[in-house]
Amino acid sequence: MFSRLKTFAYADNGQELSPSEKAFQGQRDLSSAIGHGFLIYDSSFKAIVGDSPSLDCVLEDDLPFAHEAAVYLPDQDSLFVTSNRCMSNQNDGNSIMIHKLRREDASTWTKERIETDIVMANGGVNYQNGILFCDQGDHSSKGGLVSMDPNAPYRAQMLVNSYHGRRFNSVNDVVINSDGSIWFTDPIYGSEQGFCPKPQLPNQLYRFEPATGSVRAVADGFGRPNGLCFSPDEQTLYVTDTDWVHGDGTTDDTRASTM
């Protein structure tokens, strides 16, 4: 089976791929050939997706609308996603939009851009009866964690926007523990990409307690902390470090690309 996999050592322009790029391409080839689109490292994952998982494209657009978040609300049968940075109009070249995707029938989804006060939204998670988004902020407003009502007019409320008076860098992703605490990453991508001011904090992982307002830095030493997820028993927190690629688009194979 492996001998039939197509491998790529060069990009379309003839330039040789870096070792990391070759590895990523190899993973994509493997997931397509033997994992139905999923790269499975532990056989227990099959209990979740079944023996024959599949990936279907249900909605596509020239706009990179589905970049982060992907928060599903069962009662609405809808999915909220945040876009990559893109132009929403001729006067806005650095915008991130939130879209609500709704399933109309078995094969049809619709896409609606929603207007909120959330600035440069990124990761998100189900929270109480709504959605908790990572607000990365910009040069004129502090970012933080924002709770949003999932129904129009999509009211938003900031829960926390600083660490003992210092603004967060650009809050990236978030997960909630069963004890009610909220854990989130805060890399400096916003500053590197030019829409946030100079960082005031290291690249760190934080724990926030909504009941008390307490916020603590619980882990540092990351290059660029990014996605995070608890194990089922919540005894382990997995955090990805995407230091390999910086906000200005530069990559370096000597930097972390790990979990």
C-alpha positions in Angstrom: 0.0 0.0 0.0 2.7 2.4 0.9 4.5 1.9 -2.4 1.5 3.3 -4.2 1.4 6.5 -2.3 2.3 9.6 -4.3 5.1 11.6 -2.7 6.2 15.1 -3.4 9.7 16.5 -2.9 9.2 19.7 -4.9 6.6 22.5 -5.0 4.7 23.4 -8.1 7.3 26.0 -8.9 10.1 23.5 -8.9 11.5 24.6 -5.6 12.5 21.8 -3.2 10.3 21.5 -0.2 11.8 21.8 3.3 12.0 18.7 5.5 9.0 19.8 7.5 7.0 20.5 4.3 7.9 17.0 3.0 6.7 15.5 6.3 3.4 17.4 6.2 2.9 16.3 2.6 3.6 12.7 3.6 1.1 12.9 6.4 -1.6 14.2 4.1 -0.8 11.4 1.6 -1.1 8.8 4.4 -4.3 10.2 5.8 -5.9 10.2 2.4 -4.8 6.7 1.4 -5.4 4.8 4.6 -7.3 7.0 7.0 -10.2 8.4 4.9 -8.9 11.9 5.5 -7.9 11.3 9.2 -4.4 10.7 10.5 -5.0 8.2 13.3 -2.3 7.7 15.9 -4.4 5.7 18.4 -6.8 2.9 17.4 -9.3 4.0 20.1 -10.1 7.0 17.9 -11.9 4.6 15.6 -14.5 4.1 18.4 -15.5 7.8 17.8 -15.4 7.9 14.0 -16.3 4.3 13.2 -14.5 1.9 10.8 -15.2 3.8 7.7 -15.0 7.6 8.4 -15.3 10.0 5.5 -14.9 13.7 4.8 -17.4 15.6 2.7 -17.2 19.2 1.6 -20.5 20.7 2.4 -19.8 24.4 1.7 -17.0 26.2 -0.1 -16.2 29.8 -1.1 -13.3 31.8 -2.5 -13.4 33.6 0.9 -11.3 31.7 3.6 -14.4 31.8 5.9 -13.7 28.5 7.8 -10.4 28.9 9.5 -10.9 28.5 13.3 -13.5 27.9 16.0 -16.0 25.5 14.4 -18.4 25.6 17.3 -21.5 23.4 16.8 -24.8 24.1 18.5 -27.0 21.0 18.4 -30.2 22.9 19.2 -29.8 25.0 16.1 -28.0 22.4 14.0 -25.6 25.3 13.2 -21.9 25.8 13.2 -20.0 29.0 14.0 -16.6 29.5 12.3 -14.1 32.3 12.2 -12.3 33.3 8.9 -8.7 33.8 8.1 -7.6 37.4 7.7 -9.1 38.8 4.5 -10.7 41.8 2.9 -14.4 42.2 3.7 -14.5 45.4 1.6 -12.1 47.7 -0.3 -11.4 49.7 2.8 -10.7 46.8 5.1 -7.6 44.7 4.3 -7.1 43.0 7.7 -10.4 41.7 8.8 -11.6 38.4 10.5 -15.3 37.6 10.1 -17.6 35.2 12.0 -20.0 33.1 9.9 -23.0 31.0 11.0 -23.4 27.9 8.9 -26.9 26.3 9.1 -28.0 23.0 7.7 -31.1 23.3 5.6 -31.4 19.6 4.6 -29.1 16.6 4.3 -27.0 18.1 1.5 -27.5 21.8 1.8 -25.8 24.3 4.1 -26.2 28.1 4.1 -23.6 30.7 5.2 -24.5 33.9 7.0 -22.0 36.6 8.1 -22.9 37.9 11.5 -22.0 41.3 13.0 -20.6 41.4 16.5 -18.4 43.5 18.7 -15.7 40.8 18.8 -12.4 42.0 17.3 -10.3 39.6 15.2 -12.0 36.5 16.5 -10.1 33.2 16.5 -10.7 30.1 18.5 -14.0 29.3 20.2 -15.9 26.8 22.3 -19.4 26.0 23.6 -20.0 28.0 26.7 -23.1 28.0 28.9 -26.0 28.7 26.4 -23.7 30.4 23.9 -20.2 30.6 22.5 -16.9 31.7 24.1 -14.7 33.3 21.5 -11.0 34.4 21.6 -10.9 38.1 20.8 -7.4 38.9 19.6 -7.9 42.7 19.8 -6.2 45.3 17.7 -4.3 48.6 18.1 -7.3 50.3 19.6 -8.9 47.6 21.8 -7.7 45.0 24.2 -8.3 41.4 23.3 -9.5 38.6 25.7 -12.3 36.1 26.2 -15.8 37.1 25.0 -19.1 35.3 25.6 -21.5 35.7 22.7 -25.2 35.0 22.4 -25.8 32.6 19.5 -28.9 34.4 18.4 -29.4 37.8 16.7 -28.3 40.4 17.5 -25.4 38.3 18.8 -24.7 40.3 22.0 -21.1 39.9 23.3 -19.7 40.3 26.7 -16.0 40.5 27.6 -15.1 38.2 30.5 -11.4 39.1 30.9 -9.1 41.3 28.8 -5.8 41.6 30.8 -3.4 39.9 33.0 -3.0 42.1 36.1 -3.2 45.2 34.0 -1.1 44.1 31.1 -3.1 43.4 27.9 -3.0 40.0 26.4 -1.0 39.5 23.1 -3.6 37.9 20.8 -5.7 35.3 22.6 -5.7 32.3 20.3 -7.6 29.2 21.5 -9.7 28.2 24.5 -11.1 25.1 26.3 -13.2 24.7 29.3 -12.7 22.3 32.2 -15.6 20.6 33.9 -14.8 22.5 37.1 -15.8 25.7 35.2 -12.3 27.0 34.7 -11.3 28.4 31.3 -7.9 27.6 29.8 -6.5 29.6 26.9 -3.3 30.3 24.9 -1.9 33.7 24.1 0.9 33.8 21.5 2.2 37.0 19.9 0.9 36.3 16.4 -1.2 39.5 16.4 1.8 41.7 16.8 3.8 39.7 14.2 0.9 40.1 11.7 0.6 43.8 12.4 -2.8 44.2 13.9 -1.8 44.2 17.6 0.7 46.4 19.4 4.1 45.3 20.8 3.7 42.3 23.2 3.5 43.0 26.9 3.5 39.4 28.0 5.4 36.1 27.1 3.9 33.4 25.0 1.9 31.7 27.7 -1.0 29.4 28.8 -3.6 30.9 31.2 -6.3 29.6 33.5 -9.3 31.9 34.2 -12.0 31.4 36.9 -15.2 33.2 36.0 -16.6 32.9 39.5 -13.8 34.8 41.1 -12.2 36.7 38.2 -8.8 35.1 39.0 -6.5 34.6 36.0 -3.2 32.8 36.3 -0.3 32.0 34.0 0.0 28.2 34.3 2.7 27.4 31.7 5.4 29.2 29.8 8.4 28.2 27.7 6.4 27.9 24.5 7.5 29.3 21.1 3.9 30.0 19.9 1.2 28.2 22.0 -1.8 27.5 19.9 -4.5 24.8 20.0 -5.3 23.0 23.3 -7.4 20.1 24.5 -8.0 18.1 27.7 -7.8 14.4 27.8 -11.1 12.7 28.6 -10.2 12.3 32.3 -8.9 16.0 32.3 -5.7 14.9 34.0 -3.7 16.0 30.9 -3.9 19.1 28.9 -2.4 19.0 25.4 -1.1 22.2 23.9 0.3 22.6 20.4 3.4 24.7 19.8 3.4 26.2 16.3 6.6 28.1 16.6 7.7 26.6 13.3 5.7 29.3 11.5 5.7 32.9 12.7 3.1 35.5 12.1 5.1 37.2 9.3 5.0 33.9 7.4 8.6 32.8 8.0 9.3 29.2 8.8 12.3 27.6 10.5 12.8 23.8 10.8 14.8 24.3 14.0 11.7 25.8 15.8 9.1 23.8 17.6 6.2 22.1 15.7 5.1 19.9 18.5 2.4 19.1 21.1 
